[in-house]
Amino acid sequence: RKLTVGASAKVTADIIAREVVVYGNVKGNLRARDRIEIKKDGSVVGDLTTARIMIEDGAYFKGSIEIDKTGDAGDGDSKASFARNARSTAATSSSVS
């Protein structure tokens, strides 16, 4: 449910959890249903998808942020929820004149 990347950790992976707190280094995309925190000595290179985000002064972040207000960014069935979001976005895009 909650993943904490310790200060001395170096992770190269995509991470999906309810909550992610980064004190160390992460290279990969983060998806959290609730929140992502990047602490002052933390470093993230990758895209973030979450309902809430906190990046402390001094933290390093390179990537994009998507705020997912539906709260299903980190569900166990995340592929289905992201596919559902992609279909609804496509439908909205195609109906715009």
Secondary structure, 3 states (H helix, E strand, C coil): CEEEECCCCEEECCEEEEEEEECCEEECCEEEEEEEEECCCCEEECCEEEEEEEECCCCEEECCEEECCCCCCCCCCHHHHHHHHHHHHHHHHHHCC
